[in-house]
Amino acid sequence: MMDTQESDQMTPSLELSVVVPVYNEIESVEMLCEQLHAACAPLEKTYEIILIDDGSKDGTWEKLSELITQYPCFTIIQFRRNFGQTAAMSAGFHAAKGRAVITLDADLQNDPKDIPLLLNKMDEGYDVVSGWRKDRQDAFINRKLPSMIANGMISRITGVPLHDYGCTLKAYSYDIVKNLHLYGDMHRFIPALASWVGGTIAEVPVDHHARRFGTSKYGISRTWKVLLDLITVKFLLRYSAHPIQMFGKIGAFFGIPGFIMLTSMLAGTVGYNFCGIESLGMFVEMSKSPAWVIMSFMLVFFFVQFITMGLLAEIQIRTYHESQSKPIYVVKDSKASSAARRS
């Protein structure tokens, strides 16, 4: 999930990078670029603004190519086709050179004026600052309600409570984003992934505006994908280093009742036939039932199967770490005493 060895060799050359995925936003990109420049120029920081065109088909790329000649510090990246918001953000993270990396949407619903607010919160020592659209300007039934349910579920499962995982307006430290490998729709789970490696998370209320142009490009249709990615994230957060712990628990769910059933039948048969214990007769009757026998052996078989899957997963995890020298830890900082340095 993260490669810490590469991060030791990378040093940010700027103070701020702003990453914006763009997809079929030809009506809004001119105003977007104007607002981004107006928000970043007065910060007295070295900065860059990276716009990733996620395979737009409406002339967005051509419009961006014209606009960047009017403003300094803009970079644009074009995908060959639409790969999705996560891929666009991942490309922006790889290109970013700032110590702080800000992400936001291109549809003008996120306000670039909130960038200093996130940066000020980061200055308090946080690795990730998440925007919270406290007064969200979207329809309740098909946007806000599903988001509320998803946020509650994600917070509970990941153990990182946030009001608004879906808000793209977030700030990340350089070492967090440079060590991320994102797939599917996992960009929304970055705070949880950052927490897994010891990152500190904060949340601040931000402005949210009604959409001015077009419709949402990344909508509720992704719900099922997000749910599957949430299962993946839960596995990564808790069981990526020891997958047999998860498979073992599932196996125990089947194995314990299976072994109890087999033991009771065996004990009943021995106790009733050889020891004459009348009270164990009911277990003898159970052992004569094909359904009871088949069920007990199936449960034991499922137990063996899940334990075997866990062992195979353990082998794969070790192959992954050892073949590529992947560490199972993340170092935040290291220091040596002056005596050690002189030696």
N, C-alpha and C positions, 0 to 999 in steps of 0.2 A: 504494500500500500504506500509506503514512504521509503525513500532511499536517503538516509542521512549522510552517507559517505560523500555523495555528490555535492550536498549542500555546503560541506566544509570548504569546497574549492570555489564557491561562487560568492561574490561580494556585490551588493547592489551599488550601482554607480549614480543613482538618482535618489531623491528623497520621496518622490511620489509617482506612482503609475495609476492611471485610470483606465479600466478595461470595460468596454461596452460592446456586447453582442448586438448585431444589427441584422434584421431580416425583413425585407420588403417594407422599409420605412421611408420611402422617398419623400413623403409629405412632411416628415418630422425632422429629418437629419440636418437641415439647414439651421433650424431653431436649436436643435440639440448641440451642434458644434458651437453656436454662439453662446449658449448657456454654459457649456463646459469651459470655454475659454474665459468667460466672465467670472466663473467660480474659481478657477485655478490660477489665473494670472496674478491676482492680488495676494496670494499666499506667501510670497517671498520664499518659495521652495523651488528647487530644480524638479521639473516634472515632465511627464509625457502622457499623452492621451492616445490610447490604442483602440481603434474601432475595427471589429471583426465582422465582415460581411458574410453571413452564414448562407451563401448561395442564393442571394436575392435575384428575383426575375423581373423586377419592376423598374430597373434603372438606378437602383440605390448606389451601386458601385460607381457608376459614371458621375452621379451627383457628388459622392464623397470625394472622388478624384478632383473635382473642381473646387470643392470647399477647402481642402487641406492646403491649397496654395494661399489662402487668405489668413491662415492662422499658424503660429509657430508651434512646434512640439507635438504635432499630430502624426500618427502612423496609422495606415489602414492595411488590413489583411483581407484577402478574398479567398473563400473556399470554392472549390470546383463545383460543389453541390451543397444542398442543405444537409448538414450533419447534426444539427440540434444545438440547443443552448449550452449544454454541458461541454460539447466539443469546442464551441466558440470561446467559452470562458477558459478552457484548458489551453487553447492556443494563445489567448491573451496572457495567461499566467506564464507560459514558457517565454513569451517575448518581453515580459515586464522586467524593468531594471530598477524599480523603486523600492525603498525600504518599507514603504507602506503601499498596498495595492487596494484600490477602491473599485468595486464593480457596481454597475447600475444598468437599468434597462434603457433602451433607445426610444421608447414610445412617449417620453416626456411625462410619464406618471411619477417616476422618481425625480426629485428636484436636486440638481447639482449644487444648489446653495447649501445643502446639508453636508457636503463633503468636509468643510472645516469642523462641523459638529462631531463627525466620526473620528477625525484626526485628533481632536482635543481629547476624546475619550481614550484613544489609543495611547496618548501621551501619559495616561495614568498607569500604564504598564500592561494593558491587555493585548493579547495576540489576535483576537478576532472581536470586532464590534459589529453587531447585527442591527440593521434598521428595523424598526417596528412601525408598520403603517397603522398607527393607533386610530386614525380617522380615515379609514380606507374608502376611496371613492369608486366602488365597484358594486355591481348588482349583488344582492344578498343571497338569493337562492342558488345561483349557479357559480358564484365566485367566492363570496365571503363565508357562507356556511360550510362548503366543502373544505375551505382553507382552515377554518376553526377546528373542524374535526381532525384534519390531517395534522395540524400543529400540536393538538393535544396528544394524538397517538404517537407522533414522532418524539415529542418531549418525554413521554412515559417510557417508550421502548429504548431510546438512546440514553436516557438519564441526563440529558442536557435541556433544561426547561427554557424554551424561548416562545414568545408570543407569535412570532411571524417568521417561520423558516422559509416561506416562499418569497420574502422580500429580497430582491436582487441587490438592493443598496446595502453593501457590507464593506467593511474594511478588514484587510488581512495583513499580517506581518509577512515580510519577504520569505523567511525560512519556512513558514507554513505553506504558502502556495507553491514554492519551488519543489517541495517534496511530495506533492499530491499527484496521484494518478487517478483521473476521474473517468468513469464509464457510465453509460445509461443516462439517467437523470440525477446523478449523485452530487451535482453541484450544490443542491439545496442542503445536503448533509455535511457540508464542510465544517460547520461549527462542531458537530458531533465527532468527526474525524480528528479535528484539531484537539478536542478535549481528550481523545484517546491517547495522544502523545504528550499530554501535559499542558496543552495550550489553555490560556485563560480567556474566558468568554464574557462579553458584556453586551447589553442591548440598550438602544436609545430610541425614543420616539422620533420619527421623521415625517416630513410632509408627504402627502400623496395626492396627486391630481387626477381628475377624471380624464380618460383617454380622449384626445382631440381628434385623432385621425385613425380610420380603419378599425380593425378588430384585433383581439389578442392573437399572437402567432403561436404562443406556447400556452395552450389552455387546459381545460378540465379533461380533455381526451387522454392526457398522460397519467391519469389517476392510477390505472393498473400498473403501469411501468414504475411509478413512484412507490407503490406498495411492494413490488418485487425488489426494488432497490433498497427499501427499508429493511427487508429481510436480510439482504446481503450485508448492509451496514451493521445490523445487529450481530451477525455472525463474525464480521471483521473486528468489531469492538470487543467481543467477549471470547470468541473461540478461535481466532486466526492462528494463535500460537499453539493451542492444544485442542484440535478439532475432536479428538476422541472424547473429550468431556461432554460435548453436545450429543454425539452419536451414542455415547454410553448411557446418557440419561434417557434418550428415546428407547434404547435397547432395554433398559431396566423397566420401563413402562410396560413392555411386553413380557420380559423375562420373569419378573417377580411373580405375577399371577400364574404364568406357565409352569414354573418350578413348583409353586405351591400345589397346583392341580396334580402334577405328576407325583410329587411326594405323598400327597394325601391318598392317591390311588395305590401307590406301592405300600405305604404304611397300613392302609386298610386291608389290603390283600394278605400281607404277612400277619398282621395282628389278628384278623378274623379266622384265617385258615389254619395258622400254625399255633397261635396263642389262645384261640377261642374267645377273643374279646368281642362280645355280641354288639357292643355299641359302635363298632367299626364296620358293621355290615353295610351301612349306607354308602361307604366309600367303595365297597366291593361292587355294589350295584352301579355306581358311577363308572367304574372301570370297565363295565360291560356295555356302556353306552358308546357307540361309535362316534357320535357328535362330540362327547366330552373328551374322548381320547384324541380325536383329530384336532380339536381346539387347543388342547394342552401342548401337543407337539408343534402345532403351527406357531403358538406364542413363543416357544423355546427357539424355533427356527428363526423367527423375526429377531429375537435377542442376539443370536449368533450372527445373523446377517448385519445388523447395525454395528455390532462390535467389530466385525471384519471391515466394514466401511470406515469406521473410525481409525483403525490401524492403517488402512491404505491412505487415508487422508493425512495421518501423521507422517507417513513416509514421504508423501508429496510435499508437505510443508517443509520437512527437513531438506529435501532435494532443492526446493525453491531457495531456501536461505543459504545452504552450504554451496550449491553450485555457482551462485552469483554473489557469494559473500554478503548476503543481505543481513543487516543487523536486526535484532529483535528488540532494539531499544533506540531511543532518540536522545542525543546529548543537546542540552540547551546552551551550556557554556563550559569552559574549562580554564583553569588558571594554575600556574605553578609558582612556588615561592621563589624569591630572588636567589636563594642559595642553589636551588635546583637549576635555575637558568644559568648561573655562572658555571656550574659543573658541566 
